[in-house]
Amino acid sequence: MDATCALCEQAEAIREVAAYRIRVCADCWELAAEGWPVSAEPVLFKALAKQGLLIADRNENNRLPRDYAPPADFAL
């Protein structure tokens, strides 16, 4: 399945980001090692809203975490 990266919309998406239910390219994934860059937030907010999930708490770098798990009591 060929898909374009949900963030940069240029490269082939090769990684599924399960928490946000988006697919990203290797470069975008690597750039988010310390958390997603601010430029990615609109896409991430939209992905979370589509699922009815709360926005994740920011990490120590004041970025949205690359891996996010909804609260255990949240019914998916």
C-alpha positions as CSV (number, residue, x, y, z in Angstrom):
1,M,0.0,0.0,0.0
2,D,1.6,3.2,-1.1
3,A,0.7,6.1,1.0
4,T,2.2,9.6,1.5
5,C,3.4,10.8,4.8
6,A,0.6,12.4,6.8
7,L,3.0,15.1,8.0
8,C,5.3,16.2,5.2
9,E,3.0,14.9,2.4
10,Q,6.0,14.2,0.2
11,A,7.8,11.0,1.2
12,E,6.4,7.5,1.3
13,A,4.8,6.7,4.6
14,I,6.5,3.6,6.0
15,R,5.7,3.7,9.7
16,E,2.3,3.4,11.3
17,V,2.0,5.7,14.4
18,A,-0.7,3.7,16.2
19,A,-1.6,6.2,18.8
20,Y,-2.4,8.9,16.3
21,R,-3.5,6.4,13.6
22,I,-1.4,8.1,10.9
23,R,1.4,6.9,8.7
24,V,4.6,8.8,8.5
25,C,7.9,8.6,6.6
26,A,11.2,7.7,8.1
27,D,12.5,11.3,8.2
28,C,9.4,12.6,10.0
29,W,9.6,9.7,12.5
30,E,13.3,10.5,13.2
31,L,12.6,14.2,13.6
32,A,10.1,13.4,16.3
33,A,12.6,11.5,18.5
34,E,12.3,14.2,21.1
35,G,8.6,14.8,20.5
36,W,6.6,15.9,17.4
37,P,7.7,19.3,16.1
38,V,5.2,22.2,16.4
39,S,4.7,22.1,12.7
40,A,3.1,18.7,13.0
41,E,0.6,19.7,15.6
42,P,-2.3,20.6,13.3
43,V,-2.2,17.1,11.7
44,L,-1.8,15.4,15.1
45,F,-4.7,17.4,16.7
46,K,-6.9,16.5,13.7
47,A,-6.0,12.8,14.0
48,L,-6.8,12.8,17.7
49,A,-10.0,14.7,17.3
50,K,-11.1,12.3,14.5
51,Q,-10.8,9.5,17.1
52,G,-12.3,11.4,19.9
53,L,-9.1,11.3,21.9
54,L,-7.7,13.9,24.2
55,I,-4.5,15.8,23.3
56,A,-1.6,14.2,24.9
57,D,0.4,16.0,27.7
58,R,3.5,17.6,26.4
59,N,6.8,16.0,27.3
60,E,9.8,17.6,28.9
61,N,10.7,19.2,25.6
62,N,7.3,20.9,25.5
63,R,6.3,18.8,22.5
64,L,3.6,16.2,21.9
65,P,5.0,12.8,22.6
66,R,5.9,10.5,19.6
67,D,4.2,7.6,21.3
68,Y,0.9,8.3,23.1
69,A,-1.3,6.0,25.0
70,P,-4.8,7.2,25.9
71,P,-5.7,6.8,29.6
72,A,-6.5,3.3,30.5
73,D,-10.1,4.2,31.4
74,F,-10.7,5.7,27.9
75,A,-13.0,3.5,25.8
76,L,-11.8,3.3,22.2
